[in-house]
Amino acid sequence: MSVRNVLDTLFGMIPLLDRIKVSIEESSGAIPKASTQLSSVTQATESATVEILNTLDRMTGRIDAGETSIGVLRAGIEAGSPLQEQIAVIEKVLMDTRQDSMAIAMALQVQDITSQQIAGVTAMIEAVRAQLLDVAGQLDREHERSTSQMSPQPSGHFDSNAQYNLTGERQQTADEIIQQWQKVHHE
């Protein structure tokens, strides 16, 4: 290959490299918006989760009040009365409802896991963005401009490999902790 051919090839690559640079700059410019959108999703799911947990807390309070009232009723009714059977049915319904509300509360761990995964993705996206800008030779100039555009980074630590798990072992451990807590607060 002659020097002329090498020079022609190199000069032919300049427009291609310019297009690649422009493409990288355009792509990296969209990353802060994507990060902001991911942050918005996390905030929305957190808000919804808090609302659900507050509702479950109110339900638990009503269940407690119902169980207390049923205990008073049971004490005032003669043994062997047909009402005793009805009270037992109501107690079972309240107990099942309590267990269902606890299952919902435990299932809401998915929100925390999702927010950790989103934080991991956001960090990865920002790292890719920095690398793209570096490759394009724009890191110094763009860094000053983009720092004000970057979405806030998640506070605290996160586990981007967090997973929602339906195994019975973790649920059983959580149930035992809740039962112990209930014993302490009901005695």
C-alpha positions as a Markdown table, in Angstrom:
| # | Residue | x | y | z |
|---|---|---|---|---|
| 1 | Met | 0.0 | 0.0 | 0.0 |
| 2 | Ser | 1.4 | 3.3 | -1.0 |
| 3 | Val | 1.7 | 6.5 | 1.1 |
| 4 | Arg | -0.9 | 8.0 | -1.2 |
| 5 | Asn | -3.4 | 5.2 | -0.5 |
| 6 | Val | -2.8 | 5.5 | 3.3 |
| 7 | Leu | -3.4 | 9.3 | 3.2 |
| 8 | Asp | -6.5 | 8.8 | 1.1 |
| 9 | Thr | -7.8 | 6.3 | 3.5 |
| 10 | Leu | -7.1 | 8.5 | 6.5 |
| 11 | Phe | -8.7 | 11.6 | 4.9 |
| 12 | Gly | -11.7 | 9.4 | 4.0 |
| 13 | Met | -12.1 | 8.5 | 7.7 |
| 14 | Ile | -12.3 | 12.1 | 8.9 |
| 15 | Pro | -16.0 | 12.6 | 7.8 |
| 16 | Leu | -16.8 | 9.2 | 9.3 |
| 17 | Leu | -15.1 | 10.2 | 12.6 |
| 18 | Asp | -16.9 | 13.5 | 12.6 |
| 19 | Arg | -20.3 | 11.8 | 12.1 |
| 20 | Ile | -19.5 | 9.4 | 15.0 |
| 21 | Lys | -18.5 | 12.3 | 17.2 |
| 22 | Val | -21.7 | 14.1 | 16.4 |
| 23 | Ser | -23.7 | 11.0 | 17.1 |
| 24 | Ile | -22.0 | 10.4 | 20.4 |
| 25 | Glu | -22.6 | 14.1 | 21.5 |
| 26 | Glu | -26.3 | 13.8 | 20.5 |
| 27 | Ser | -26.7 | 10.5 | 22.3 |
| 28 | Ser | -24.9 | 11.7 | 25.4 |
| 29 | Gly | -27.1 | 14.8 | 25.5 |
| 30 | Ala | -30.2 | 12.6 | 25.9 |
| 31 | Ile | -28.8 | 10.8 | 28.9 |
| 32 | Pro | -29.6 | 13.4 | 31.6 |
| 33 | Lys | -33.3 | 13.4 | 30.5 |
| 34 | Ala | -33.4 | 9.5 | 30.7 |
| 35 | Ser | -31.8 | 9.8 | 34.2 |
| 36 | Thr | -34.4 | 12.3 | 35.3 |
| 37 | Gln | -37.2 | 10.1 | 34.0 |
| 38 | Leu | -35.8 | 7.1 | 35.9 |
| 39 | Ser | -35.7 | 9.3 | 39.0 |
| 40 | Ser | -39.3 | 10.3 | 38.5 |
| 41 | Val | -40.4 | 6.7 | 38.2 |
| 42 | Thr | -38.6 | 5.9 | 41.5 |
| 43 | Gln | -40.3 | 8.9 | 43.3 |
| 44 | Ala | -43.7 | 7.9 | 41.9 |
| 45 | Thr | -43.4 | 4.3 | 43.1 |
| 46 | Glu | -42.2 | 5.4 | 46.5 |
| 47 | Ser | -45.2 | 7.7 | 46.9 |
| 48 | Ala | -47.6 | 5.0 | 45.9 |
| 49 | Thr | -45.9 | 2.5 | 48.2 |
| 50 | Val | -46.2 | 4.9 | 51.2 |
| 51 | Glu | -49.9 | 5.5 | 50.4 |
| 52 | Ile | -50.5 | 1.7 | 50.3 |
| 53 | Leu | -48.6 | 1.1 | 53.5 |
| 54 | Asn | -50.6 | 3.9 | 55.2 |
| 55 | Thr | -53.8 | 2.3 | 54.1 |
| 56 | Leu | -52.7 | -1.1 | 55.3 |
| 57 | Asp | -51.8 | 0.5 | 58.7 |
| 58 | Arg | -55.3 | 2.0 | 59.0 |
| 59 | Met | -56.8 | -1.4 | 58.0 |
| 60 | Thr | -54.7 | -3.1 | 60.7 |
| 61 | Gly | -56.0 | -0.6 | 63.3 |
| 62 | Arg | -59.6 | -1.4 | 62.3 |
| 63 | Ile | -58.9 | -5.1 | 62.5 |
| 64 | Asp | -57.5 | -4.6 | 66.0 |
| 65 | Ala | -60.6 | -2.7 | 67.0 |
| 66 | Gly | -62.8 | -5.4 | 65.5 |
| 67 | Glu | -60.9 | -8.2 | 67.4 |
| 68 | Thr | -61.2 | -6.3 | 70.6 |
| 69 | Ser | -65.0 | -5.8 | 70.2 |
| 70 | Ile | -65.4 | -9.5 | 69.3 |
| 71 | Gly | -63.5 | -10.4 | 72.5 |
| 72 | Val | -66.0 | -8.3 | 74.5 |
| 73 | Leu | -68.9 | -9.9 | 72.7 |
| 74 | Arg | -67.6 | -13.4 | 73.2 |
| 75 | Ala | -67.2 | -12.8 | 76.9 |
| 76 | Gly | -70.8 | -11.7 | 77.2 |
| 77 | Ile | -72.4 | -14.7 | 75.4 |
| 78 | Glu | -73.1 | -18.0 | 77.0 |
| 79 | Ala | -71.0 | -21.0 | 76.0 |
| 80 | Gly | -72.7 | -23.2 | 73.4 |
| 81 | Ser | -74.7 | -20.3 | 72.1 |
| 82 | Pro | -75.1 | -20.3 | 68.3 |
| 83 | Leu | -73.7 | -16.8 | 68.3 |
| 84 | Gln | -70.3 | -18.3 | 69.5 |
| 85 | Glu | -70.1 | -20.0 | 66.1 |
| 86 | Gln | -70.8 | -16.7 | 64.2 |
| 87 | Ile | -68.2 | -15.0 | 66.3 |
| 88 | Ala | -65.6 | -17.7 | 65.4 |
| 89 | Val | -66.4 | -17.1 | 61.7 |
| 90 | Ile | -65.9 | -13.3 | 62.1 |
| 91 | Glu | -62.6 | -13.9 | 64.0 |
| 92 | Lys | -61.4 | -16.1 | 61.2 |
| 93 | Val | -62.3 | -13.5 | 58.6 |
| 94 | Leu | -60.4 | -10.8 | 60.6 |
| 95 | Met | -57.4 | -13.1 | 61.0 |
| 96 | Asp | -57.3 | -13.9 | 57.3 |
| 97 | Thr | -57.7 | -10.2 | 56.4 |
| 98 | Arg | -54.8 | -9.4 | 58.8 |
| 99 | Gln | -52.6 | -12.1 | 57.1 |
| 100 | Asp | -53.5 | -10.7 | 53.6 |
| 101 | Ser | -52.6 | -7.2 | 54.6 |
| 102 | Met | -49.3 | -8.4 | 56.0 |
| 103 | Ala | -48.7 | -10.3 | 52.7 |
| 104 | Ile | -49.4 | -7.0 | 50.8 |
| 105 | Ala | -46.9 | -5.1 | 53.0 |
| 106 | Met | -44.2 | -7.7 | 52.4 |
| 107 | Ala | -44.9 | -7.7 | 48.7 |
| 108 | Leu | -44.2 | -4.0 | 48.6 |
| 109 | Gln | -40.5 | -4.8 | 49.1 |
| 110 | Val | -40.5 | -4.8 | 45.3 |
| 111 | Gln | -40.6 | -1.0 | 45.4 |
| 112 | Asp | -37.3 | -0.8 | 47.3 |
| 113 | Ile | -35.7 | -3.4 | 45.1 |
| 114 | Thr | -36.9 | -1.5 | 42.0 |
| 115 | Ser | -35.6 | 1.8 | 43.2 |
| 116 | Gln | -32.2 | 0.1 | 43.9 |
| 117 | Gln | -32.1 | -1.3 | 40.4 |
| 118 | Ile | -33.1 | 2.0 | 38.8 |
| 119 | Ala | -30.3 | 3.7 | 40.8 |
| 120 | Gly | -27.9 | 1.2 | 39.5 |
| 121 | Val | -29.0 | 1.7 | 35.9 |
| 122 | Thr | -28.8 | 5.5 | 36.4 |
| 123 | Ala | -25.2 | 5.2 | 37.7 |
| 124 | Met | -24.4 | 3.0 | 34.7 |
| 125 | Ile | -25.9 | 5.4 | 32.2 |
| 126 | Glu | -24.0 | 8.3 | 33.7 |
| 127 | Ala | -20.7 | 6.3 | 33.5 |
| 128 | Val | -21.4 | 5.4 | 29.8 |
| 129 | Arg | -22.2 | 9.1 | 29.2 |
| 130 | Ala | -18.8 | 10.2 | 30.7 |
| 131 | Gln | -17.0 | 7.6 | 28.6 |
| 132 | Leu | -18.8 | 8.7 | 25.4 |
| 133 | Leu | -17.9 | 12.3 | 26.1 |
| 134 | Asp | -14.3 | 11.3 | 26.7 |
| 135 | Val | -14.1 | 9.4 | 23.5 |
| 136 | Ala | -15.6 | 12.4 | 21.6 |
| 137 | Gly | -13.0 | 14.7 | 23.2 |
| 138 | Gln | -15.7 | 16.7 | 24.8 |
| 139 | Leu | -15.3 | 15.7 | 28.5 |
| 140 | Asp | -13.7 | 19.0 | 29.7 |
| 141 | Arg | -16.1 | 21.3 | 27.9 |
| 142 | Glu | -19.3 | 19.2 | 28.3 |
| 143 | His | -18.6 | 18.3 | 31.9 |
| 144 | Glu | -19.0 | 21.9 | 33.1 |
| 145 | Arg | -22.1 | 22.4 | 31.1 |
| 146 | Ser | -23.7 | 19.0 | 31.9 |
| 147 | Thr | -23.1 | 19.0 | 35.7 |
| 148 | Ser | -25.9 | 21.5 | 36.0 |
| 149 | Gln | -28.1 | 19.3 | 33.8 |
| 150 | Met | -27.4 | 16.0 | 35.5 |
| 151 | Ser | -30.2 | 14.5 | 37.5 |
| 152 | Pro | -29.6 | 14.2 | 41.2 |
| 153 | Gln | -27.8 | 10.9 | 42.1 |
| 154 | Pro | -29.6 | 8.6 | 44.4 |
| 155 | Ser | -28.7 | 9.1 | 48.0 |
| 156 | Gly | -27.3 | 6.3 | 50.1 |
| 157 | His | -26.2 | 2.9 | 49.0 |
| 158 | Phe | -28.0 | 0.8 | 46.4 |
| 159 | Asp | -27.9 | -2.7 | 45.2 |
| 160 | Ser | -28.4 | -2.8 | 41.4 |
| 161 | Asn | -28.7 | -6.6 | 41.7 |
| 162 | Ala | -31.5 | -6.5 | 44.2 |
| 163 | Gln | -34.3 | -9.0 | 43.4 |
| 164 | Tyr | -37.9 | -9.5 | 44.5 |
| 165 | Asn | -38.0 | -13.0 | 46.1 |
| 166 | Leu | -41.1 | -15.1 | 46.7 |
| 167 | Thr | -39.4 | -17.9 | 48.6 |
| 168 | Gly | -41.3 | -19.0 | 51.7 |
| 169 | Glu | -38.2 | -18.8 | 53.9 |
| 170 | Arg | -37.8 | -15.0 | 53.8 |
| 171 | Gln | -41.6 | -14.7 | 54.3 |
| 172 | Gln | -41.6 | -17.0 | 57.2 |
| 173 | Thr | -38.8 | -15.1 | 58.9 |
| 174 | Ala | -40.7 | -11.8 | 58.3 |
| 175 | Asp | -43.9 | -13.4 | 59.7 |
| 176 | Glu | -42.0 | -14.5 | 62.8 |
| 177 | Ile | -40.7 | -11.0 | 63.4 |
| 178 | Ile | -44.1 | -9.5 | 62.9 |
| 179 | Gln | -45.7 | -12.0 | 65.3 |
| 180 | Gln | -43.1 | -11.2 | 68.0 |
| 181 | Trp | -43.7 | -7.5 | 67.5 |
| 182 | Gln | -47.5 | -8.1 | 67.8 |
| 183 | Lys | -47.1 | -10.1 | 71.0 |
| 184 | Val | -45.0 | -7.3 | 72.5 |
| 185 | His | -47.5 | -4.6 | 71.5 |
| 186 | His | -50.6 | -6.5 | 72.4 |
| 187 | Glu | -49.6 | -7.6 | 75.9 |
